[in-house]
Amino acid sequence: MTAVTSLSFTSSQAVGLDLPLAHDETSPALARRAAREVLGEWGLSEDAVYDALVIISELATNAIEHALPPVILHLRPTELAGHPSVLIDVTDGGPAPCPGHWAASCSSSEHGRGNAIVAALSEQDGYCETSQQSDRWAVGPRSVLSD
């Protein structure tokens, strides 16, 4: 993982997607559906879109299971070594005092791989956490480099 970094977005930046997510188990699927449409428009290959959707799902699930609301998905088009790419960023309301229902109900062998999956699929990733907000981001996916 790269150094701890914070990303911030304003309405004056490039075209992108800012999607507030409900703090429930339906949100990762909603995030994937909304993202699929814009990622194709930004010129990512099908393989890159698939990998980006996995990253989005992992980051959204992590925020919903381990953080407080609000959870917001931010996507921004970018380039990686001359290839269309995406900056994926999920912000939330900071660490929750206890894990969400799903994480609390299963053994440690059934969860805990999300950060490793994000790191494996992205070219860069990082996070910043305060008592009031968490920000987890990734640039990639790495598969754009093989297109």
N, C-alpha and C positions, 0 to 999 in steps of 0.2 A: 504494500500500500504506500502511496506517496505521502509526503508530509501532510500534517493536518492543515487543511485549508478551508476557507469559507468562500462560497460563491453567493453573490447577491444579484437579483434581477430587478430591473425597473421597466416600466412600460415603454420607455424610449428605446430599448434595445431591439435587436433584430426580431423578425417574426418568430414566433414560438408558440408553445402550448403551456398554459398555466391551468392546471386542473385540480380544484379542491376535491378531496376524497373523503367519503364518509369513513368514520372510524369503526369499520366492521369488515367481516370476511368477504363481502362482495367487491370491495374496492380494488384489489389487484386485477380482477377480471375486467372491471370497468376501465382501469388505467390501460390495460393491454389493448382493449377495443379502441379507445380514443387515440392511442399512440400509433396503432397499426396504420390508420388512415394517413396521418401526417408524415410518418417515416417514409412511406412509399412516395409521397409527393416531394420529399427532399432528396430523392435519387438514391436511396440505399438499396442494395441488392436484397433479394429475398432472404439469403443467408444472414446478411447483416441485420435485417428487420427482425428475424427470428431471435438472434442473439440479443438485440436491444430489448426485445419484449421479455426475455428471460431476466435481464438486468432490471428492467422496470418492475417486474413481478417480485423479484427478491427485495428490492429497495422498498417498495410499497408494503409488502408483507412485514418486513422488519419494523417499519415505522408504526404499523397498526398493532403489532404484537408487543412492542417494547417501548412505545412512546405515547405521549399524550397528544390529543388533537390540538390544533388543526394539522392535518396531513395534506400537503400540496405537492403534486407532481409538476415539475418544470422541465420542458424540453426545448432545446435550442439547436438549430442546425449549425454545423461547423464543418471543418475539413480536418482530415488526418492524413498526412503525407500525400496531399493532393486528391484524396478520395472523399466523397460525401460522408459525413459522420454526424454524430449527435452528442450533445452534452445532456446527460440525464441527471436530474437533481431532485431529491425528495427532501422536503423540509417538514418538520413536525414541531409539536409543542414541548419538546424536551423529554428526558427520560421519565418513564412511568415508574411509580413506586414498586410495582410488581408486574410480572409478565402477563400478557393477555391470556385469554381462555385457552386457545389452542396450545401455546407454548407451555402453559402450566399443566396441561392435561396429558402431555406425552413425555416419554423418557428422553434423556439428552441425546440418545442415539438417533432420534427421529427429527431433530432440528439442530441448528447451529452451523450449517454449512453455507448459508447465504452470502456472507462476506467473502468466503473463498471462491464461490461461484462468480460473484461480481468481479473479483480481482482476476480470475482466469479469463473471463470474457471481455474485459475492458482493457484499453491501452493504458489508461490512467484512472485512478479512483482515490477517493479520500473522504474525510469527514471533519466536521467541527461540531463540538457539543458544548452548550452552556446549560445553566439550570433552566433556561426558558425556551431554548430551541436547539434542535439537532438538525444538521444538514449533511446528508450523505450523497455523494455525487460520483459519476463515472463518465469517462469520455471514450467513445468507441462506437460500436464494439470493435474488438481487435480483428474480427473477420473482414472488415472493410479493407484491410491491408492485403488480403489475398484475392480481392476482386479484380 
